[in-house]
Amino acid sequence: MKIIKCLFCSKPTSINKINIKKKINGKVVTLTNAPVYYCEKCKETFISKEAQDVLIAIREKNLDKKNVLFNYEDLKKL
């Protein structure tokens, strides 16, 4: 993953891993250890494309029907 600039202040962001909660098909799904971009100056967090891809795969493969808690590392190869 490459470092991107903040969408608000254009300062470089750092990569952090956090738990992301997202509503998918009416259920709140948690993706643990998901990579996000974080701006120290603005305190803004931006979900990485890789984490977005995993959330999309959870929705498209209907994985939320069985679980609501997923680990990013386990699913990043979907």
Secondary structure, DSSP 8 states (H G I E B T S, - for coil): ----B-TTT--B-EEEEEEEEEEETTEEEEEEEEEEEE-TTT--EEE-HHHHHHHHHHHHTTGGGT-SEEEHHHHTT-
